[in-house]
Amino acid sequence: MNELLRKIRYLFEALIAGDRPWGCVRLAFTLLALMLGLLLFFVGFTPLVDTIFKVFRTIYHFILNLFPSPPPAPAGPYPPPPQGPVYPPPSTFVQYIQDVLFALWGYRRYFIAFLAAITIAFFVGGRYVQDIYELASYRKALRYVMISVFGLPSYPNLEIAEGKMQLRADEVNTLREIGGPGFVIIRPGNLVLFERLRSPAAVRSAGKHFISRFESIKDVVPLEEQDGVWPESSASTKDGIEIKVKDIRFRYRLYPGRRYGGFTSRTWEEPYPFSPQSVKNYAYNRTIDDKGQINSWFNTVKFIVDNAITDYVSSHTIDELTAPGITGDDPRGKIKQTIDSPRARKSLREMGAEILWCEIGHFEITDKRVSAQRLETWQMKWSGKADLERAIGEARRIEYQEQGKAEGQAEILQSIARSLEELGLKKGEALSRVRSILLIRTAQLLEAMADRNRLPEGDKTGGSLPAGNTDLPKLPG
């Protein structure tokens, strides 16, 4: 019983909302209803019994004249010649047709009223469809109503290629503006997401597909790898300096799903793998711009990549980004790692995308005063280093000079000591002679030092006596 009720329900729904052959069934039911209406009008204004009698009598005589009985065979020993079918004379057909036409013509006003009601219903329905969907052509709207009800004259076609609908600039296609019924031809490398009023209907790939009423095209998804390029992205560093990241390039595609994964997923049998869930994420998880409009897929992926770049820049100083030699880091490589992190990949998968590679150009400081200040700081840093090196050299020069003086004084004392030893003074000798000896020796040393001070101009060391000439001339007896 339940199975019977299910079948009856299916037939009823198909009769009301079915497409293709069911449109012809609806047309047949409409014509049948028209004929029954005429019959009811005919019965309502003629005695019922007389009407039924006339109808059956006309049908009976018409059938008898279509299949008349053959004439009796003549008597004789020979068989009768073969007889073909005997048709009623033309006047009989004409008479029957005239009877039917005159019978209908007498009730033509009722037929016209019934036909006018159906015609007006279609024309009003076409105007309603044109107003609801804002169609420029009323003819297209009326044709859509005819196709939806009867499947006539023919279903429209729409081609999908290169990630978009192939339409002329001024072409109005009801499959794009309204939806089914019709045929959608999808070329390889493209996907189409269809939806109903309350939920997604199906994800279809390459081929020719029939879409029924109440189905419409939600989005066309390209399966080829896409290139993303935008000139710059602004962000603030950890120390509050605004910079621009220039020439950002990346390549992305529709996320193929876990069962494919990686770059080796494409095969000759399936060059464009895809995941139905990724297609739904592509269509329904878009971001909204400041004007309240839905962003394109590129802008959605760009938003995630830009967030990864901004997060990295805001967590590092300007020197770590523009002068990585100080810390030994690679900021561009770190940004790529941030974009390739599990967190960023999860955000991309929620948008139905997968990043294949990303390339960062260069960093530019927005405020020119920062560059001037950095140059001045750099100059001060190296100027300080130069002053430090000069101070160290001057200190070493003074140290060496004092050391030379001390060594010279030591040499003088050693020379005087050796001279006194050579004199061989005995006990009790007069101190006056020692004094004269010291004066003479000091005079000789001063003369030797004066000679050394008269060296060439470039020698600034001054001071000490040569190591090999420390002995002065001996005094006389």
Buried (B, 14 or more C-beta within 10 A) or exposed (E): EEEEEEEEEEEEEEEEEBBEEBBEBBBEEEEEEBEEBBEEBBEEEBEEEEBEEBBEEBEEBBEEBEEEEEEEEEEEEEEEEEEEEEEBEEEBBEBBEEBEEEBEEEBEEBBEEBEEEEEEEBEEBBBEBBEEBEBEEBEBBBBBBBBBBBBEEEBBEBBBBEBEBEEEEEEBBBBBBBBBBBBBBBEEBBBBBBBBEEEBBEBBBBEEBEBBBBBBBBBBBBBEEBEBEBEEBBBBBEEEBBBBBBEBEBBBBBBBBEEBEEEEBEEEEEEBBBBEEBBBBBBBBBBEEEEEEEBEBBBBBBBBBBBBBBBBBEEBBBBBBBEBEEEEEEBBEBBBEBBEEEEBBEBBBBBBBBBEEBEBBEBEBEEEEBEEEBEEEEEEEEEEEEEEEEEEEEEEEEEEBEEBEEBBEEBBEEBBEEBBEEBEBEEEEEEEEEEEBEEBBEEBBEEBBEEBEEEEEEEEEEBBBEEEEEEBEEEEE
